């Protein structure tokens, strides 16, 4: 007997009564189905009362609590107060609306419990299969590299990291950016997503390395201005490295001229990265795939299955045309992660294609949803949202009280309620109040933005539950609130 380590009762996190756990789990599933089934009968969003806010400041739990009691607390304090993005009239930020099948995938991934950093097991093969499917959707070759990540921001950061390392002219991993012979330049339109600023800062290049190129009347990158900026940078001793084309800007959904930018990159010897987090998956939509024609020619693409594929958060993807360049940017093999000829470590490490050693099993929910519905249905749903956005655009154009603020390219519509005699600031205040009241009533959620100097409301229709009746209701409420606010001011 080792008296230094006396024997204690050994414990586990498994339930003492599996039958009781099964009953609780069945109840959770029943409640989850009812939650989604009855979604239209509930407010999209509601503010939390003081008691709920206080609940989330409760002290650290030191003692156990019965799971049924804990679940009851969730039912009272969490479930009634979501962001609302699964609701049919959530068009605020560009994000998918999830699915029950995707939720089952999350559950099964957690039950499987595998770390998708890599190894010789079925989950790793499924991860590779899903990446292969996404490459095929984008028109990329089977030999391309790819990895699932948390979302679009991380996918863009990975793509731009490979671009930096490939285009730098030095071994950046060995020598660092201090060894660069010339400061590098990356190019994107003035509508580019903010994650690209974070990317160039994280890559050590600095925000000044990101050259914002003016856009045309349709808010697409001006190719003449792009070519002129590249020439100026060369004359100033900089190293033009990468053009970031946007397939679906976050403000308006504008899609840059992918063929034209590819030609400039070919002529200038630059890397083409496509931020396709909003629009890349139009490539599978029968009526709208032409809008992203040319995306297959990119060196790297960032896309988001948790948007137009409605996979539950999180699920982003970075695709790199040259798998060798992709791997060279991230692979590290310490002695404790050496590949073996047999056993669990007898396979490629998926961590070699990104930053995470620990990786969740994101592939399972994507795999499950694609298998259940098929790619063709997701393509039809994308077309459906774009058609609904066109319908909303038409309602706005027909009404004298409403005004489009930007062209509606895909499924993002920017507009505002207008009233004669109001200043620019007063119009902005009026529309902001309409937006907030819509949210507070739980009726609908849109965001606001500023496009070409004009404040406006922004409806992003990335929602498989949306119907045209929702759009008609929304327009009625916008007009009713506009009148009400003007009458009471």
MOPEDA-V453631 format. One record per residue. OMEGA is omega as a letter, one per 20 degrees, with the letter a starting at -180 (* if undefined). Layout:
BEGIN
omega
OMEGA
OMEGA
END
This chain:
BEGIN
omega
r
a
r
r
a
a
r
r
a
a
r
r
r
a
r
a
a
r
r
r
r
r
r
a
r
r
r
r
r
r
a
r
r
a
r
a
a
a
a
a
a
r
r
a
r
a
a
r
a
a
r
r
r
a
a
r
r
a
r
a
r
a
r
r
r
a
r
r
r
r
r
r
r
r
a
a
a
a
a
a
r
r
r
a
r
a
a
a
r
r
a
r
a
r
r
a
r
r
r
r
r
r
r
r
r
a
a
r
r
r
r
r
a
r
a
r
r
a
a
r
a
a
r
r
r
r
r
r
r
r
r
r
a
r
a
r
a
a
r
r
r
a
a
r
r
r
r
a
a
a
a
a
r
r
r
r
r
r
a
r
r
r
r
a
a
a
a
a
r
r
a
a
a
a
a
a
r
a
r
r
r
r
a
r
r
a
r
a
r
r
a
r
a
a
a
r
r
a
a
r
r
r
r
a
r
a
a
r
a
a
r
a
r
r
r
a
r
r
r
a
r
a
r
r
r
a
a
a
r
r
r
a
r
a
a
r
r
r
r
a
a
r
r
r
a
r
a
r
a
a
a
a
r
a
a
r
a
r
a
r
r
a
r
r
r
a
a
a
a
r
r
r
r
r
a
a
r
a
a
a
r
r
r
a
a
a
a
a
a
a
r
r
a
a
a
r
a
r
r
a
r
r
a
r
r
r
a
r
r
r
r
r
j
r
r
a
r
r
a
a
a
a
r
r
r
a
a
a
a
a
r
a
r
a
a
r
r
r
a
a
a
r
a
a
a
r
r
r
a
r
a
a
r
a
a
r
r
a
r
a
a
a
a
a
r
a
a
a
r
r
a
a
a
a
a
a
r
r
r
r
r
r
r
r
r
r
r
r
r
r
r
r
r
r
r
a
a
a
a
a
a
a
r
r
a
r
r
a
a
a
r
a
r
a
r
r
a
r
a
r
a
r
r
a
a
r
r
r
r
a
r
r
r
a
a
r
r
r
a
r
a
a
a
r
r
r
r
a
r
a
a
r
a
r
a
r
a
r
r
a
r
a
a
a
a
r
r
r
r
a
r
r
a
a
r
a
r
a
r
r
r
r
a
a
r
a
a
r
*
END
